[in-house]
Amino acid sequence: MNRIKSSDAKSQIRPLIGSWINEVFGSSQALKLAVRSSGTLEDGSDLSCAGQNETFLGILPEDVAEKVVECWASLFTPQSVRYRL
C-alpha cells in the first residue's frame, strides 16, 4: 500500500487526468470532483464489496491524481483484502 502511494504514479497520470478534466469540464474554477473505486469485482453475483475502498468527495482538479493513487492503494488495506478472500 505504501509502495503505491510513494510511487511516481501521481506524476505519470497527472497530465492525463488534467487533460481529460479540461476536455470534459473546461477550466471551471468552481469544479469539485469525486474519486472512488469502481471495478468489475466490486458488485458481482459472488461478491459485493462496494465501499470497501477509499472514496474522496469535493476534490479540486489539481488534486485528483493524488486521490486516484490513494484509491488504488486502498485496494490493499487489510479490510479490503480480507473482504475479497
C-alpha positions in Angstrom: 0.0 0.0 0.0 2.7 2.5 0.9 4.7 1.4 -2.1 1.8 2.5 -4.4 1.4 5.8 -2.5 5.1 6.6 -2.7 5.5 5.6 -6.4 5.7 8.1 -9.2 2.3 7.2 -10.5 0.9 10.6 -9.5 3.3 12.4 -11.7 2.7 10.0 -14.5 -1.1 10.2 -14.5 -1.4 13.9 -13.5 -1.1 15.2 -17.1 -3.5 12.6 -18.5 -6.1 13.3 -15.9 -5.7 17.1 -16.1 -6.1 16.9 -19.9 -9.2 14.8 -19.6 -10.8 17.0 -16.9 -10.1 20.1 -19.0 -11.6 18.4 -22.1 -14.7 17.3 -20.4 -15.4 20.1 -18.0 -13.4 23.1 -19.3 -11.5 25.3 -16.9 -14.2 25.9 -14.4 -12.8 27.5 -11.2 -15.7 26.0 -9.1 -15.2 22.4 -10.2 -15.1 19.8 -7.4 -15.0 16.1 -8.2 -15.4 12.7 -6.6 -12.8 9.9 -6.8 -13.9 6.4 -5.9 -13.1 2.9 -6.8 -15.3 1.1 -9.4 -14.2 -2.3 -10.5 -15.6 -5.4 -12.1 -15.2 -7.3 -8.9 -17.0 -4.8 -6.7 -20.5 -5.7 -7.5 -20.9 -9.2 -8.9 -23.1 -12.2 -8.3 -20.5 -13.7 -5.9 -19.3 -10.6 -4.1 -20.4 -7.2 -3.3 -17.5 -5.1 -1.9 -18.6 -1.6 -3.0 -17.5 0.8 -0.3 -14.5 -1.2 0.9 -12.0 1.1 -0.8 -11.5 4.8 -0.3 -13.9 7.5 -1.7 -12.9 11.1 -1.8 -15.5 13.9 -2.3 -15.1 17.6 -3.1 -11.7 17.1 -4.8 -10.2 20.0 -6.7 -9.0 19.1 -10.2 -5.3 19.6 -9.3 -5.7 17.0 -6.5 -7.4 14.3 -8.5 -4.2 12.4 -9.5 -3.2 12.1 -5.8 -6.6 10.8 -4.8 -6.7 8.3 -7.6 -3.4 6.8 -6.4 -4.7 6.8 -2.8 -7.8 5.0 -4.1 -5.7 2.4 -5.9 -3.7 1.9 -2.7 -6.8 1.3 -0.6 -7.4 -1.9 -2.6 -4.6 -3.4 -0.4 -5.8 -2.3 3.0 -6.3 -5.2 5.4 -10.1 -4.7 5.4 -10.3 -4.7 1.6 -8.1 -7.8 1.2 -10.0 -9.7 3.9 -13.3 -8.9 2.3 -12.2 -10.3 -1.1 -10.9 -13.6 0.4 
